[in-house]
Amino acid sequence: MTNIEKIKELLEVSPGGTITAKQVTEAGLHRSILQELVDNGEIYRFGRGLYVRNDAWEDDFYLLQLKYSRGIYSHETALYLLGYSDRTPAQYTMTFPKGYNSLSLKKERINIRRVVPENYSFGAIEIQSPCGNPILVYDCERTLCDILRGNGSDIQIVGVAMKKYASSKEKDIHKLMQYAEKLRVKPKVLRYMEVLL
């Protein structure tokens, strides 16, 4: 089996038709083979060290998270992914820990949110993207608290999401209140819940 065939085999079994330079190195192959496949038009470079098969269905949610592994989908993007909003986000929102910086991140069409490290990972869950690939997103309770912080969220989106949550069988009011206290939005959450429950 040639080196190119080995890489093609790795691409066949990878989710979303992706391969990283790190995977190629771990397989004991030289990274220059990736450039050969790019030149042949079989794969394209999505970002630094990340390549995608040309015939693969492009899953933006999955690819962006592969490219920026510290990013967790949040706010309106998380509402959409969790089924609490039917508005497809024009720009994706991702949350990163404070202090994380990537030069290429500023060039992406991403709304960047930053949180203190102790608030970064709580409420993060893995779900499937619309194309069926694994992605990280904040759970519903965390997302509802996030959209009530500050004043950047569309009031209509917030209202619809809160109503849907209040009528959901999966709602966990205790967890919502714990998150609201930790993120300092308890009075806002209580106002919504008093009206809706």
N, C-alpha and C positions, 0 to 999 in steps of 0.2 A: 504494500500500500504506500503510495507516495505521500509526501507531506501535505500537498494540496487536498488529496482525498481524505486525509485525517482531519483537516480543518473543516472540510465539507461535512464530514460525519458529525463533528462537534456542532456545526450549525444546524444540522437536521434535528438533533435532540434538544437544542436549547429553546427555551420559551421565547416566542416572538421573533425567531430567526436571528438572534443576536449572538455576538461573540466578543469577548474582550481580549486585549493584548495580554492581560494577566493569565487568562485561561490558556492561551496559546503557549505562553512560556511554561506554565505548569504542566502542559502536555509534552514538554520537552522539545518543542518546535521553535524555530526562529521566527521572530515577528515580521521579518521582511516578506514572508509568504502572504501576509495580510495585504501588503502594498501590491503584490502581484495580482491578488484577487480583485483589488480595487481597480487596477489598470485594465484587467480583463472585463470589468463591468459586472462582476458577479456579486460583489458587495460594495457598500459605500460607507464612508466614515461619518458617523453621526456626531461624534464628539471625541475628545481626547481618549484614545485607547478603547473606543467603543465602535463596533462595526455591525452593520445590518445587511442581511441578504436582500438583494434588489427585488426579489419576487415575494418578499414577506409583507404581510399586511402591517402597515405602520401604526403602532400603538403609541401615541404621543405620551399618554399617562405613564406607561411602563418605561419607555425610552428615557423620558426626562428623569424618572426616579433612578434609573440605572446610571445616568450621567451625573446626577446630584444625589448620591445615596443618603446624605444627611437630611434631605428635604422630605417632609411629611405633608401630604395634601391636607389643606385646612380651609376654614371659612366657607365662602360660597362654592368653591370647588368640591370640598368635602360634602356639603349639603347635596350637591348634584350627584356625586358618586354614591352616596348613601340612600338616594331616592327621596330626599326631602325638598328638592327643588327640581322643577322641570326646565329651568333655564340653563342652557349649555353655557358655561363660562367663556367669555370672550378672551380672557386671560386667566391662566391657572394661578392659584394661590398656593404657595408652599411655605411652611414654617421651618426655620433653621435655628439651631442654638446660637445665642449671642456669641460673637467671636469667630463664628465660621465665616470664611470669606473665600470666594472664588472669583477670579477676574472674569471668567466667561459667564458667570451667573448674571452679571449686569447687562450682558448682551442679549439674554433670553427675554422672551415675552412672558415674564413671570412676575406676579405680585409677591414680593419677598416680605415675609414677616419674620421677626426674630423674637425669641423668648429666652429668659434666663434658663440656664441648664437644668435647674431642678424642676422647671415646668415643661421641659421639652418632650419627654417621652411618655408622660402619663396620658392615658386615653388613646394611645396609638394602637391601631389594630391592622391586621392584614386582610384585605378583601381582594376580589378579582376586578380587574379593570373591565370596561365595556367589551374589550376584545378577549377577555379571559385570562389575562396575565396577573401575577401577584403584585400588588402595590400596597404601600402603607398610607393610611389615612387616619385622622382622628375620629374617634367614635362620636355618636350623635350628641351625647351629653357634653363632651368637650367642645364640639363644634358650636353648639348652641351658646355656650358660655363665651367662646371666642368671638362670635358675631355680635354679641352684646357689649363687648369691650370696645372702647373708643367710639368713633362715630363714622366709620367708613362703610358700613353695610347698608344696603338698600332696605328701607323700612318694610316694603312689601314682601321681600324675600324672607325677612326675619319673621313677619307676621304669619305667613303661610307655613314656614317651617315649625314655628311654635304650635300652631293649631294642629298640624299633622302629628307632631310629637305627643301633644296632650291626648289625642285620640288613639294613639298607637298602643297595641297590646304589649309591645316590647319596652315601653317606657320604664325607666328606673328613676323615680323621683328622688329617692335617697341619694343615688349616685350623682344626679344632676345637682343637688344641693351641696354635696361635698365638693364637687368641682367648682361650683359657683363661689363657695367660700374661699377655696384655694386661689381662684383667679380674681377674687374681689368684685364679683358682679352679683352677689346674692340678692341685694335689693331689687335690681332689674329683673332677675329671674323670678323672684317672688311676685312682682307686679304682674308679669305675664301669666304665671301659673294660677294666681288668685282669680283672674278673669276667665281663664280657660278650663279650669277643673271644677 
